[in-house]
């Protein structure tokens, strides 16, 4: 029998993020492989990590996330 090849997921999945203060961030990229491995709920964690890195670089915080929806 042949060895099964692992199915790899390439690219990104885009999400629109609404913050509790009313601001919106459109088309945030999350690697599709992370979503395939960890599920759709992982997008919130990935975007929070991105926000943390942005805050470290810019010095300003975005605040808590109210909702995340897949972009079309």
HELIX and SHEET records of a PDB file:
HELIX    1   1 UNK A   32  UNK A   38  1                                   7    
HELIX    2   2 UNK A   42  UNK A   58  1                                  17    
SHEET    1   A 3 UNK A  24  UNK A  31  0                                        
SHEET    2   A 3 UNK A  12  UNK A  19 -1                                        
SHEET    3   A 3 UNK A  65  UNK A  70 -1                                        
END                                                                             
